[in-house]
Amino acid sequence: MKQNPRAVVYRALNGKPDQNIFKVIELMGGIDQFVGVNDVVAIKPNVQWWNHGVPNLSAVKMLVDIIFNRSGGFDGEVVIFENVHRGNLPWKHAGWARNFDHNSDIEEIKNYNDLCGHLKDKYGDCFSTIHLINRKDGGKRVYSPSEGAGYVYCDGTGGQPLLSMDNGSNNDHFRRVIMTYPIFKTDNGTVVDFKNGVWESDEYSKKKQVRFINIAGINHHSTWCGISSTIKNYLGVCDLSGGPDPDQDGKLIDDCYNFHSFAFDKWAPGPEKGMIGAEIGVFMEKIRRADLNIVTAEWVGLADRTVPPVSHTRCVAASTDPVALDYHCSKYILHSNSKIMFHDPDNLDSPTHQYVKTCSDHGGGIFNENYVRLVAFDHNINLVQKGSEAAIIGDIYWGNNIKYIFKFLLMRYFYFIL
């Protein structure tokens, strides 16, 4: 046990996904610790991909069921919201519409459209699905909830504060980014300002609170980003108008880049390391941080977010601290199975280390695991465990795609030799 833990990571393994998430919430003291009777609960999964590239469908379903059946009663609403950055008809793309080969575990539910349709039938107008759309694809820029749904740009105009940061570079490498966040309306007619709360009767409600749950998978993302999990999931909250490439626009407005083009040179590292973590750390400090972060590591992509090889690690982990959670999951779940340096949060040359550490440096959470306690439950032995020897090794399913098998082997052994 850590002497002075500043964060706790909870996890359950070797159950089914719904059993694992149920147990994790139980270990944390129950959903009542995070959700009140009248709250609007905004759940953000990363649905830009499919298969293991998204949170497990069974786990997300169980999370919603737990909220609606909280012990103190629930008269609020649950919203699943996401921006997949795929045009003006996002529900026709990615994890919304693409049937999963694995990572569903529910009969007749094969993607997020199916899941949200099921939840809608079950909970009516108390459940909503919100598809956020970038301004460049037809979304609206707004300055306050009185104007309806859209994106708020914190650029210092229209009564909004200037909330920005720069990368500290000089000359052509200098970049600046502003914070953006959504306002949306639920099927029940509730206007939700993601930063400031529920808007009703021309003011922010004192009776209803917005609770934000950040739920993601964990997978290899790229050689220039490392992992994709809860920290990076914030890119699906923000407006990425302008596209991913700073050499081909990449601008939100004036000289301000979006969250992707600020940090990267399209599909390559940007001029300063770790900037995706820095901007998200600032977002957490200035806009909103999640009340609860969850990783559904049922399947972990070793070289890709949709294609094997994958490791069947059968785990769900959670924490109120996204940095501590991403550090733990990258070290003890993804890297333990991949042995790829890009996934190692302790390797100074790893992009995972660089952006998770930089997120911590900008207020995102605790990076040093000496200040993080682990509480772990293993369904196979029906026991709560506490300790630091935490590596989970899953069974690897290799698939039959030679390209991705070769990609995995190249990343693992070529960079290891170097």
N, C-alpha and C positions, 0 to 999 in steps of 0.2 A: 504493500500500500504506500502511496506517495505521502510524504510527511505533511505537505501543505498544498493539496491539490487546488488549482484555480479553475479547473474544468474536469468534467467527467464524461467519458465515452461509455455508452451502454451498448451491448450487442447480444443477440441471440442467434444460435446456429444449430444446424442439423434438424430443424423442423421444416414444415412447409412454409412458404413465404408468408401466408396469413398468420400462421402460428408464431413465426419469428417476430413479426411486427407487433402482434398482440402482446407477446412477452416483453418486448423492449419497452413498450408504453407502460406496461405494468411495473417493470423495474424502475421506471422513472417516476413512479408515484401515481400513475393514471393520467388520462387525458384532461381531467379536471385541473391539473397543474398548469395547463396551457390554454384551455378553452373555457370561457364562461357561458352562462345560460343563453345570453342574448347576442353573442358574438357573431360576426361574419368571419368565417374561416377561409382564407385565401390559400389554396394549395397550389404550389408551382412545381409540376414535374417537367423534366426536359424531354420533350416529345419530338425533337428535331430528327431523331432517327427511329429505329425499331429494333426488334429482337432484344439483345442485351444492352442496346444503346439507350434504353429508357428504363424508368423504374418498373419493377415487376407489377403486372396488372392486378394480380391477386392481392399483393401487399397494399396497393393504393385503394382497392375496393375495401379491404378490411379497415384501413385508416379512416375512410369516410364513414363506415358503419360504426366504428368506435366513437366517433364524434357525435353522430346522431343518437347514440345510445349511452351517452355519458351518464354517470351515476346520479348527478344532480339535476338531470333533465336537460333538454336542449330545445330552445325556441328560436334559435338563430338560423343562419344560412351557411352552406358550404359552397365554395366556388372553386372549380379547377380552371386555372388560367395559364396561358402560355403564348409566347410569340416564337414561332418556328422560323420566321424570316424567310418565308417561301411564297411571297406574293399576296394577292388579295383574296385568295380562296384557300387558306391554310388547312382547312378541314379535309381537303382532297389530297393532302400530301403527307409524307413521312409517317410517323407513328400514329397519326390519327387514322389514316386510311389503309396503310400497308399491313397485311396480315402477318402476324408473327410466326416464325418457325419454332420459337421457344420463348419463355419468359411471360407466358400468360397464366397457365395453370387453372383456368376457369373454362368450363365447357361452354361453347358457343360464344365466347368473348375472345376475339383475336386481335383487337387493336383498341386505341383509345376512343374512337367513335363508338364502338360497341360498348365499352365500359361506361362511358358517360351516358349513353342511351339507356343502359340498364339502371344506372343510378337515378336518372331523370324519372324513369317509370316508377321507381321505388319511393323517391322523396319529393316528387313534384316540383313546385316553384321554390321550394327551400333549397334546391340544388340547381346550380347554373354552370354552364361551360362558357368561358370567355376566350375568344380568339383575338389576341392583340395584333394589330396590323400597323406596320411602319408607315410613317407619313408619306414616304415616296411611293408606297403601294396603294395609297388611297385613304390611309388613316388621317386623323385630324389632329392638328396642334391646338391645345386649349391652354388657358391661363388659370382657370379655376373650375371647380365642379359645377358651378352655375351654368357653364357652357356645355355640359354634357360630357360624353365619353371621348377620350383621346389621350395624347401624350403631352405632358408638361415638360417644357425645356427650361432648365434653371440657368438662364443666360443673363439674368439681371434686368430683363425687360418685362413689361406688362404686369408689374407688381410682384414678379417672382424674384427670389434672391439669385445672386451669381454664385453657383456652386460648381467650381471647376478645379482642375489641377493640371500641371504640365509635367513632362517627362524629364525636365532638368537638362536637356541637351541644348546645344547651340546651333546656330545657322540652319542648314537644311534639315537637320535631324530633330529640330524643336517641334514638339506637338503639344496641343492643348485639347482637353476634353471637358465637356460639361455633363452634369447629371441629368438624366431624363427618367420620368416615371409615369405610370398609367393612371388614368381615371376610367372606371368602367361602371356599367349599370347591370345589376343582376336581373334574373327573370322575375323576381319578386318586386322589382322597381327600386331597389336600394342602390343609391349612388355611392360608390366606394372610391375615395381618394387614397391611393396606395400609401402616400406619405403621411397624410393628416387624419385619416379616419373616415367614418360614415358621415355623409352630408345629408341632412334632412331639415326641412323648414328653414332654409337659407342659413344654416349654421352647422358646425360639426357637433355630432351627437355626444352627449355626456353619458348616455345609457348603453350605447352599443359600441363595442370596440372591434377593430380589425385585427385578427390574428393571422400571422404569415407563417406557413409551414413550407419549407424548402425540401423537396424530396427528389432524389436523383439516383442513378446507378453509378458505377465506377468502372471506367474502361480506359484503355489506351486511346489517346486522342491523336497525337502526332509527335514527331521528333522535335518540334519547335514549341509545343505546349505541354507535352508530357501526358498528364491524366486529364480526364473530364469527370467532374463530380459536383459537389454541392457549391463550391465557390464559383466555378465557371457557369453554373446554372443561372446566375444573375444576368447573364447576357440575354436570356429569354424574357427578362422583365423590361429591359431597356429598348429604346428605339435605335435600330441600326441603319437608319436611312443613310444613303451614300455608298453602301456596300463595304466589303471587307478590305479593299485595297486602297491604301493612301495614295498610290500613284495614279489611281483612276477615280478621283473624287474622294470617297471615304469621309466626306464632310456632312455633318448634321446641319450646320448653319455657320456662315461667315468662315472663320478660321478654326472652328471647333470640329474635331474628329468624333466619330462614334466610338463605342467601347471596343470594337474589334480593330478598326483601322488605327486607333491610337496606340494599341499594344503591339500590333504585328504588321509585317510587310506582306499582306495577303496571306499566303501559306508559308511564311518564313518568319524567323524572329525579327522583331522590330529593333530600332537603334538602341533601346535601353532594356535591360533584362527585367523580367518580372512585372512589367507594367499592368498586365491584366489583373494581377493580385492587388496592385496599388490602387487602381481605380475602383475596384470592387470594395476594398477596405474603406475608401472614402465614401462610397455609396452607402455602406453599412452605417457609417458614422453620421452622415448628413441626411440620408433619406429614410431608410428603414433596414434593420437587420431581421432575419427570421427569428421567430419565437422558438422554433424547433427545426432542427436539420436532421434528415433521415437519408441513409444510403441503403438501397435494397441490392445487396451484392449476392443475389441468387446465382447469376451468371456474370462472369467478369471477362470482358474482351481483352485478350492478350496482345492483339495487333490491330484491332479494328473495333468499331462500335456496332457493327451489324453482322459480321462474317467471322466464323471460327478461324483460328483456334480460340476456344473459350474454356475457362475453368469453372467447374460447378462448385462454388464455394458455399452455397446454401446459408447465407448470413444476412441479417439486417442489423445495422448499427445506427445509433442516434446520439445527438448531443445538442445542447444549446449553443455550443461553440463550433462554428463551421471550420475553422482552421485546425483545431484539435481533431475534429472528425476526419477531415481530408488527409491530414498527416497520418492518422492511425490507419485509415483504409488503404492509402497508397502504400504504406510500409508493410503492413501485416496481412493485407489481402491481395492487392494487385501485384506489388513487387515480389511478394513471397512466392507467387506462382509464375510470374514472367521472368524474373531475374534480369530484367532490362533496365539499364542505368537511367533511362528517361523517366522511369516511374519511382525512382529512389528519392524520398524526401530528404535523406541525409547526405546525398551526393551534391556537392556545391556546383557541379557542372550540369546537373539535371534541371530541366525547365520546371519540373514539379517543385523541386526545392526552391527555385528562384521565385516562382509566383506565389506559392503558399507562404513562404517566409515574408515576402514583401506585403502580402495581404495582412499578415500579423503585424508587421512594422507600421502599417497605416490604420491600426485599430481593429482589425478583423477578428482577432482571437489569439489563443495561446499556441505557439509553435513548439516550444520546448516540452517534450513529453515527460520531463521530470516533474512538471507541474500538472500532469494529467493523470487521473485515476481511471482504471478500466474496471467495469463491472460486466461480466460476461456469463451468459447462461447457455449451457449445452444441453439440448433436448435428449441426446443419447444417454447422458448420465444423470439427467434431471437435477442439475446442481448449479448454483450460482458460484462462479469463480471470480477471484480478484487477483490480478497480477499483471506482469509485464511480458511474460513469455506467451505472446499472443498470436503467432503466425498461424494462419489457416491455409492448409494445402488442399485444394480441391482436385477432383478427377478432371483431366483435360480431355475435351472432345476436340479432335483435330479437324474434322470436316474433310472435304475433298477438294478444296480450292487451293491448288498448288501455289498460286501467286501469294496468298496470304500466309500460308505455311512458310514459304521461303522468306517473306517479309519478316515474320516473327523470328525465324532462325538467324537472319541477317542482323536484326537489331540486337538480339541476345548475344550472339557469339562474336560478331565483327567488332562491335563497340567494346565488348569485354576484352578482346585481344588488344585493342588500342589502349 
